[in-house]
């Protein structure tokens, strides 16, 4: 159980996202999670060992380190990535619920249910409209909120995104104002700026996806208002396109919420 | 054998759970197990090495660390995750037992072996109660062992062989406290989910029983 498991879980959701959503997921896995695991963790690996204060007073180093780094960058990034990835599961859960309802209808022998067998329900794609559209849009909204909150938390806690080389500390038991030196400040600054830049790109992608969904929604509404007569062929084409998106939920439900199987 | 094993076990449990049960599994995997492995483990990794006492007396640091951390937070956290996840296996075993029975008798004994009714409902309710019980027990244990959920930056120690009252400094106390609170919040969330699921199932099946009796009376 590690980031690979999260990758498996979110991989199912990927099939059913919009193109912008797929790009977002790729950016998340390659430029954030992979960079975190492969590079950033090593840079911050020796952060307390190599945090050196110009004093022999026992305890001074511990206290100063705790004062300047209440929560380490690397842990904050890990939490940010976990929180930002989770809203996608809302969509998967909603689809699983819809599918469950259809299966129940089918088993009761409801005449409204037009499916021939359970397999068809499993493969059936639901339209992203109505409550499902709201779930999808809410998940993007939550992603944006979490990204913004964590970026602000970074900025607030560390007074900007630069890692200073030297910090002056006079917390007890340090006998006076003591110089403390951070290990690898430049490398840490580079990675911090990189992660912030990629976060910003992810925010832009989420905003773009939100705008795209809203535009599609309003266009659909204006089309319905403008053309009350239904053209079956045209509607079918639209449904097929929508169903490509809906393929998501059907399969993602199997892979994610229902089984969590890899 | 690692956390992946628990992950695979619980993925199997997911199939026989209610909707709330699946949300519980998702919360346990993502907000507890993943946070533990990706973030929390590293904070406590060098806790003994970084625990420093203002004394050169050999053995004093060891004794003081042992006194203040009889069981490390991170180990308690791991135990809690394991104990809280395991009652779900009762349901898996019961379903396997039902399927075996059907095979042995070579006939359909149940509407569906995975459907939560009859004996399986009792097993499910017992597993929910055990999960809730374990969560509460571990939260109380954390509270009692560490006098609340705070991690102090300084502790005073005067156990032999320390010659007098010595100042000992804990590493990363703020970060540890933040993650402890995170653990408490997710535990409470899981308790709430378990209790909701318990109430939902009891309510659902009481209504079912009441309806059956009502129909019989009228017949």
Interface residues (C-beta under 8 A of the other chain):
Chain A: X1 X2 X3 X5 X6 X9 X41 X48 X49 X57 X58 X59 X61 X62 X63 X65 X66 X69 X70 X71 X72 X74 X75 X78 X79 X82 X85 X86 X89 X93 X96 X97 X100 X173 X257 X258 X259 X260 X261
Chain B: X2 X3 X4 X6 X7 X10 X11 X14 X15 X19 X22 X23 X25 X26 X29 X30 X31 X33 X34 X35 X37 X38 X39 X42 X43 X46 X50 X52 X53 X54 X55 X153 X154 X167 X168 X169 X170 X171 X172 X173 X174 X175 X178 X179
